[in-house]
Amino acid sequence: MKNNLTKEELLLRNRLNEASFDFKEADWAALEQQLPNKSFWSKYGTALKGAAALVFITAVVYVLNEQNTTLEENPIPNKELVEKKNETSTELSNTLKLSPQKAAKELNENPKIENEKELISDENSTENSTKEENTSEALILESENINKDITSALKAKEITSHKEETLTKAIEPTDYSIDESESTNKNKIEFEEIRISKNRCVGNTINIEAMISGSLNSNTKFTIKVENLEFSDDALNWSSNNLKLSFKPERKGNYKVEVTEGTGPQKKVYHKEVIQIDDLEQTNFTYTDLSSPFEDHTVKFEANHSIGDNFSWLIEGKEYTSQNAQFMHEFNNSGVFDVTLIESFHNGCTSTVSKPVAVNRDFDPTIEKDFTPNGDGLNDDFMPEVFQLREEAFRMVIYSGTGNVLYQTNSVHKPWNGRLNNSGEMQNPGLYIWKATLTNEEGKEIPYTGWIRIKEL
Amino acid sequence: MDFSDKAQVEELVEGCISRNAKYQKLLYKNLYSKMMAICYRYARRPEDAHDLFQEGFIKVFEKIERFNFNGSLEGWVRRIMVNNAIDHYRKNKNKFAISETSIEETDIADESDSENMFEGISAKQLLQLVQQLSPVYRTVFSLYVMDDYSHAEIAEELGISEGTSKSNLSKSKKNLKKLILEQLRNEK
């Protein structure tokens, strides 16, 4: 702090510095639209690449045609050709960072060089860039890649047009070496693209696949590495020793994705980028058992929010989908079932929740209930399971077969232990009746009833 | 994002230089809260603060090549935001002139309650009150108290004398205190 602030000014300053503002995705989206890079590259980047490639192809076709025709014509004197080559080589060497002498020498020594120029330029630029990245940790970024592609394509165009000029004047038969150069090409590895699945959210399995072309031998060892940029925690790092990697981040943030080949000083970085893993709106659902004793087993499910585009329900090994948050399902019988809800969001992320759903469970008289309140720790208490999953106001009364009240409770956490009021005399083996009520939000009481057998102790 | 980690900052800056949206977003997101708070102090309304903020960030991304790693990246971004706010102030100075005269001088609130006075008010509320100050008071107050500009620097930036800067500062504090008291009274 430069100024000598008074106590009061300091108080104001500190209080004002406490103000915080939550990042809004929409703000970024609005700004991104205004940034020059975005509009230019997204609009013209691909087009430029395509145009440059087209120019190159056209030029090659043109050269090949020219070769055929000019061969029959008079070649220009050798001296002029050498001059031309020198000129080209200087220019080449500037772009390729080769020493002019060396380049010129190569050019003069090998007449095939004309056709290989393109190859050299390609290889060199790749090598150079790879080295650069290794040493200075520079990042290969998407836009840079496009940039590079365009510059190399433009270079190629420049070179080709030069080639064209030279070749139209003097062509030697040995220039037919396109096949050869292609075969040389096959020996180098080209990074083509990286595919990263779009579901970049916490808890989602994100798949990465690097696409590499060229001939790969068994010694080529690729690594894909993902690491969190904010925390150096092993649980936030993943790596694979091939071209595929799946990972499931449990923390939001920025992660670096790196595709490399080899180890140590031989290591080549093919691709680096940062991806953002967002937080996820955790899905959840509630359900209402609409079934009544001895009738159907219909359950109404409702997801807690309806942000998702698609709701997928996994019930008894089958998948059902619904476009909105509500879903009805009829079970074949009563019981407790594991139900999984997968909510898919527009960004490709999914949020999953699984929980048991009790369907008409305690109403089924065919289910023999084991209730042995003998204090052995097994089935000593009775509380219908279904109510433990509910959040409504609850009340349960246990009656003897003759209709006397034996126990009452307002809490699902206070089960009956088989004794009168849970403290008196232990009841005899036999059938007892329970009646429970749930009071819903509107104050409506929903009654449930069933029976329970105390087995021989 | 750890702004004290040099490697991370270098990576971030390089990413922004090569116009990679991912890095731009990373920078934007990480400094969002702090820079928005700055812009709020220099603006009349939240919408204006928002505009200042977005405009400031466009400048940040345009000028990022010029960041030379002397000093912190956050400090650099902050300077751009403040300079942008000052530019804005200069451009609109003439429009403000009328409202300037309408400021009434008020009695000074007792200096002794000020400590308790700030307790009852939240940072966001205080920001809103700063916004209610006249443009020149708001600007002088923010530059001096919050952004470490000296009176001499303020005088130069705003085209006023050092004396005016000083008196503006004290008047801005008086007015701010008055606003705080009003706010607290209304709350009761």
HADDOCK unambig.tbl for C-alpha pairs under 7 A between the chains (distance, minus, plus):
assign (segid A and resid 1 and name CA) (segid B and resid 148 and name CA) 6.06 0.50 0.50
assign (segid A and resid 2 and name CA) (segid B and resid 148 and name CA) 5.52 0.50 0.50
assign (segid A and resid 3 and name CA) (segid B and resid 148 and name CA) 6.05 0.50 0.50
assign (segid A and resid 3 and name CA) (segid B and resid 150 and name CA) 6.44 0.50 0.50
assign (segid A and resid 8 and name CA) (segid B and resid 114 and name CA) 6.81 0.50 0.50
assign (segid A and resid 9 and name CA) (segid B and resid 145 and name CA) 6.36 0.50 0.50
assign (segid A and resid 13 and name CA) (segid B and resid 145 and name CA) 6.36 0.50 0.50
assign (segid A and resid 13 and name CA) (segid B and resid 146 and name CA) 5.89 0.50 0.50
assign (segid A and resid 15 and name CA) (segid B and resid 123 and name CA) 5.39 0.50 0.50
assign (segid A and resid 16 and name CA) (segid B and resid 123 and name CA) 5.03 0.50 0.50
assign (segid A and resid 16 and name CA) (segid B and resid 126 and name CA) 6.62 0.50 0.50
assign (segid A and resid 16 and name CA) (segid B and resid 127 and name CA) 6.46 0.50 0.50
assign (segid A and resid 18 and name CA) (segid B and resid 123 and name CA) 5.73 0.50 0.50
assign (segid A and resid 19 and name CA) (segid B and resid 37 and name CA) 6.41 0.50 0.50
assign (segid A and resid 19 and name CA) (segid B and resid 123 and name CA) 4.91 0.50 0.50
assign (segid A and resid 19 and name CA) (segid B and resid 124 and name CA) 5.62 0.50 0.50
assign (segid A and resid 20 and name CA) (segid B and resid 33 and name CA) 5.20 0.50 0.50
assign (segid A and resid 20 and name CA) (segid B and resid 34 and name CA) 6.83 0.50 0.50
assign (segid A and resid 20 and name CA) (segid B and resid 37 and name CA) 6.72 0.50 0.50
assign (segid A and resid 21 and name CA) (segid B and resid 33 and name CA) 4.49 0.50 0.50
assign (segid A and resid 21 and name CA) (segid B and resid 36 and name CA) 6.83 0.50 0.50
assign (segid A and resid 22 and name CA) (segid B and resid 33 and name CA) 6.31 0.50 0.50
assign (segid A and resid 23 and name CA) (segid B and resid 29 and name CA) 6.23 0.50 0.50
assign (segid A and resid 23 and name CA) (segid B and resid 32 and name CA) 6.00 0.50 0.50
assign (segid A and resid 23 and name CA) (segid B and resid 33 and name CA) 6.80 0.50 0.50
assign (segid A and resid 31 and name CA) (segid B and resid 54 and name CA) 6.41 0.50 0.50
assign (segid A and resid 35 and name CA) (segid B and resid 58 and name CA) 6.64 0.50 0.50
assign (segid A and resid 37 and name CA) (segid B and resid 19 and name CA) 5.82 0.50 0.50
assign (segid A and resid 141 and name CA) (segid B and resid 20 and name CA) 6.56 0.50 0.50
assign (segid A and resid 142 and name CA) (segid B and resid 20 and name CA) 6.83 0.50 0.50
assign (segid A and resid 143 and name CA) (segid B and resid 18 and name CA) 6.67 0.50 0.50
assign (segid A and resid 143 and name CA) (segid B and resid 19 and name CA) 6.82 0.50 0.50
assign (segid A and resid 143 and name CA) (segid B and resid 20 and name CA) 6.18 0.50 0.50
assign (segid A and resid 144 and name CA) (segid B and resid 18 and name CA) 6.26 0.50 0.50
assign (segid A and resid 229 and name CA) (segid B and resid 1 and name CA) 6.46 0.50 0.50
assign (segid A and resid 230 and name CA) (segid B and resid 1 and name CA) 4.86 0.50 0.50
assign (segid A and resid 230 and name CA) (segid B and resid 2 and name CA) 6.24 0.50 0.50
assign (segid A and resid 274 and name CA) (segid B and resid 22 and name CA) 6.70 0.50 0.50
